[in-house]
Amino acid sequence: MSVHAQLREIEQERKKLAAKQKRLEAKASKDDALKAKFENFATENGYRNGKTLSKFLADIYGVTTSSDYTRRTRTKVTAELRDAIKSEVASGKSKNSVSKSRGISYIVVDKMVKGGYDHL
């Protein structure tokens, strides 16, 4: 590729980046205006700020946030647990119901049944 072709390519990329920057700045401006409007609405209606109003609405409508969830505790797989799960599945209980009743992921229950933990 010649030097002139590379320079043209760089110029095209600059134009694309300039257009993208213009679009993003317009979107940021629009988002800022919407946020300011929401903040004004919240304070006019007796809330401290928009965040307080958002939390209030989330409580009313039962919306949960990622901070409301806790991670599942890690299960220590023992020979006794493996044998108990294998016997439950062998007796006709589904792997899905065993995983939910024991609080263990379906993948781990499936691995136990297939012999993935037979070394314990």
Secondary structure, 3 states (H helix, E strand, C coil): CCHHHHHHHHHHHHHHHHHHHHHHHHHHHHHHHHHHHHHHHHHHCCCCCHHHHHHHHHHHHCCCCHHHCCCCCCCCCCHHHHHHHHHHHHCCCCHHHHHHHHCCCHHHHHHHHCCCCCCC
